[in-house]
Amino acid sequence: MIEEKFAYGSSFIHKLDPKIRILALIVLSFAAALCDNLYLAVIYFVISIILIAMAGLNRIDVLKRLKPLFWFLLMIWIILPLTFDGDIMYQFYWLKITGQGVILCCKITIKSITILLIFTALIATMTIASLGSGLHKIHVPDKMVFLILMSYRYISVIEEEYKRLLRAAKFRGFKPGTNLHSYKTFAYLAGMLFVRASLRAQRVHQAMLCRGFNQKFHTLDDYPPNRLNSIFLMGISAASLSLVLFEIMCA
């Protein structure tokens, strides 16, 4: 199973209804993604930091979540300032760093980190069952919700199946390499993995029907209605709308 490291806690964010968190995420992340002003992007970043603090998440664990993103941003910082047209800020022989390229890198960096922090604070702090329940409450199609929940449940199962197939191939003398035999073997492994996954899916579906599955998933997490949910969503919406309108007025 995929680890739900941040899903259990007693912070203010953890007590919010999943539906409210999903709606707040949609509003805030879209506003941050569409922002084209560097200073307003910093404000969105500050809001994401506040959400992380409200969720009571460990800073080291949050930074570990950001590590894959840092590698992508490093590539952006290496390529974009040298290839983006604009005023030359620094030149070393044929290498030219433009000011517009650096500013664009700053915007991409701040907005990327901001959106990932928002997702971490609002989505990673709920279980997958709560996420499915929240998506169902905002009228996301049932098939999409089922697909998310079942994919989450069986990704690790498929991974274990692949490891067993690869282990069996190695016991028979298979040594991976950059040759046609290795490519064919991995193609056979992929095909067999799909076959076994399909057969397992049929068995799981039959087992669920035998246990009375009625096309709905339920969660034991209880989120009684309270005024804090409405206040939080209204606050996020008001802040996002204010920043969007301010950017339009300043454009």
C-alpha positions in Angstrom: 0.0 0.0 0.0 1.1 3.6 -0.6 2.0 5.2 2.7 -0.5 7.8 4.0 2.1 9.5 6.2 0.2 12.8 6.7 -3.3 11.4 6.8 -3.6 11.0 10.5 -3.5 13.9 12.9 -5.6 16.2 15.1 -4.8 19.6 13.5 -7.4 22.1 12.2 -6.9 21.0 8.6 -7.4 17.3 9.5 -10.8 18.1 11.1 -12.1 19.8 8.0 -14.6 18.0 5.7 -12.8 16.4 2.7 -15.3 18.1 0.4 -14.3 21.5 1.7 -10.6 20.7 1.4 -11.0 19.6 -2.2 -13.0 22.7 -3.2 -10.4 24.9 -1.4 -7.6 23.1 -3.3 -9.3 23.6 -6.6 -9.9 27.4 -6.1 -6.5 28.1 -4.6 -4.3 26.0 -6.9 -6.0 27.3 -10.1 -5.6 30.9 -8.9 -1.9 30.2 -8.1 -1.3 28.5 -11.4 -2.8 31.3 -13.5 -0.9 34.0 -11.6 1.6 35.9 -13.8 2.8 38.4 -11.2 6.0 37.5 -9.3 5.0 39.3 -6.1 1.5 37.9 -6.0 3.1 34.4 -6.6 5.1 35.0 -3.4 1.8 35.8 -1.6 0.3 32.4 -2.8 3.5 30.8 -1.5 3.1 32.4 1.9 -0.5 31.1 2.0 0.7 27.6 1.2 3.2 27.8 4.0 0.4 28.9 6.4 -1.7 25.9 5.4 1.3 23.5 6.0 1.6 25.1 9.5 -2.1 24.8 10.1 -1.9 21.1 9.2 1.0 20.6 11.7 3.1 18.7 9.2 6.8 17.9 9.9 9.0 20.2 7.8 11.6 17.5 7.0 8.9 15.2 5.7 7.4 18.0 3.6 10.9 18.8 2.1 11.3 15.1 1.2 8.0 15.3 -0.7 9.5 18.3 -2.6 12.7 16.6 -3.6 11.6 15.2 -7.0 10.2 18.6 -7.9 13.6 20.2 -7.1 15.3 18.1 -9.7 12.8 19.2 -12.3 13.3 22.9 -11.3 17.0 22.5 -11.5 16.7 21.5 -15.1 14.5 24.5 -15.7 17.1 26.8 -14.1 19.9 25.3 -16.3 18.0 25.6 -19.6 15.5 28.4 -19.5 17.7 31.5 -18.7 20.0 30.5 -21.5 17.3 30.0 -24.1 14.6 32.6 -23.3 14.7 35.8 -25.4 15.1 39.1 -23.5 17.6 41.6 -22.1 21.0 40.1 -21.5 21.8 40.1 -17.8 25.1 38.3 -17.9 27.2 36.9 -20.7 30.1 34.5 -20.7 31.5 33.9 -24.2 28.5 32.5 -26.1 26.4 31.8 -23.0 23.8 34.6 -22.5 21.6 34.7 -19.4 18.5 36.9 -19.9 16.7 38.8 -17.2 13.3 37.7 -18.5 14.4 34.1 -18.4 15.5 34.4 -14.8 12.1 36.0 -13.8 10.2 33.3 -15.6 12.2 30.6 -13.7 11.4 32.4 -10.4 7.7 32.3 -11.3 7.7 28.6 -12.3 9.7 27.7 -9.2 7.5 29.6 -6.7 4.2 28.5 -8.3 5.3 24.8 -8.6 6.4 24.6 -4.9 3.2 26.5 -3.9 0.8 24.1 -5.7 2.6 21.0 -4.3 2.5 22.5 -0.8 -1.2 23.2 -1.2 -1.8 19.6 -2.3 0.3 18.3 0.6 -1.6 20.4 3.2 -5.1 19.8 1.9 -5.1 16.4 0.1 -2.2 14.4 1.7 -3.8 15.0 5.1 -6.8 12.7 4.3 -7.0 9.0 3.8 -7.7 7.7 0.3 -11.2 6.6 1.5 -11.9 10.1 2.7 -10.7 11.5 -0.6 -13.1 9.2 -2.5 -15.9 10.3 -0.2 -15.1 13.9 -0.8 -14.9 13.5 -4.6 -18.3 11.7 -4.5 -19.9 14.6 -2.5 -18.8 17.2 -5.1 -20.4 15.0 -7.8 -17.3 13.6 -9.5 -18.5 10.7 -11.7 -18.7 7.4 -9.8 -16.5 5.6 -12.3 -13.7 8.0 -11.9 -13.9 7.8 -8.1 -13.8 3.9 -8.3 -10.9 4.1 -10.7 -8.9 6.3 -8.2 -9.7 4.1 -5.2 -9.0 0.8 -6.9 -5.8 2.0 -8.6 -4.5 3.2 -5.2 -5.4 -0.2 -3.7 -3.9 -2.4 -6.3 -0.8 -0.5 -7.5 1.2 -2.2 -4.7 -0.4 -5.6 -5.6 0.7 -5.2 -9.3 4.2 -4.2 -8.2 4.5 -7.3 -6.1 3.3 -9.4 -9.0 5.9 -7.8 -11.3 8.6 -8.6 -8.7 7.6 -12.2 -8.6 7.7 -12.5 -12.4 11.1 -10.9 -12.6 12.4 -13.0 -9.8 11.2 -16.2 -11.6 12.9 -15.0 -14.8 16.2 -14.4 -12.9 16.0 -17.9 -11.4 16.0 -19.2 -14.9 19.2 -17.4 -15.7 17.8 -14.1 -17.1 20.3 -11.2 -16.8 18.9 -7.8 -17.9 21.0 -6.0 -20.5 20.8 -3.7 -23.5 20.2 -6.5 -26.1 17.2 -7.9 -28.0 16.7 -10.8 -25.7 16.3 -8.5 -22.7 13.8 -6.3 -24.5 11.8 -9.4 -25.6 11.9 -10.7 -22.0 10.6 -7.5 -20.5 7.9 -7.4 -23.2 6.8 -10.9 -22.2 6.8 -9.8 -18.5 4.7 -6.8 -19.3 2.2 -8.9 -21.2 2.0 -11.6 -18.5 1.6 -8.8 -15.9 -1.5 -7.4 -17.8 -2.9 -10.9 -18.1 -2.5 -11.7 -14.4 -3.8 -8.2 -13.4 -6.9 -8.8 -15.6 -7.6 -12.2 -14.0 -7.1 -10.8 -10.5 -9.5 -7.9 -11.3 -12.2 -10.4 -12.3 -11.7 -12.4 -9.1 -11.8 -9.2 -7.0 -15.0 -8.0 -8.7 -16.7 -11.3 -8.1 -15.6 -11.3 -4.5 -17.0 -7.8 -4.0 -20.3 -8.8 -5.6 -20.5 -11.8 -3.2 -20.0 -9.4 -0.3 -22.9 -7.2 -1.4 -21.1 -4.4 -3.2 -23.7 -1.9 -4.4 -21.5 0.4 -6.5 -20.7 2.7 -3.5 -17.7 3.0 -1.2 -18.1 4.1 2.4 -15.7 5.6 4.9 -15.7 5.3 8.7 -14.3 8.8 9.0 -17.0 11.1 10.4 -17.0 14.9 9.7 -20.0 16.5 11.3 -21.1 19.8 9.7 -19.8 22.9 11.5 -19.3 26.5 10.8 -15.5 26.2 10.5 -15.8 24.4 7.2 -17.8 27.3 5.7 -15.5 29.9 7.2 -12.4 28.2 5.8 -13.8 27.8 2.3 -15.0 31.4 2.3 -11.7 32.6 3.5 -9.7 30.7 0.8 -12.1 31.8 -1.9 -12.1 35.5 -0.8 -8.3 35.5 -0.7 -7.9 33.9 -4.1 -10.5 36.2 -5.7 -8.9 39.3 -4.2 -5.5 38.3 -5.5 -6.9 37.5 -9.0 -8.8 40.9 -9.1 -5.8 42.8 -7.9 -3.6 41.2 -10.6 -6.3 42.1 -13.3 -6.4 45.7 -12.1 -2.6 46.0 -12.1 -2.2 44.5 -15.5 
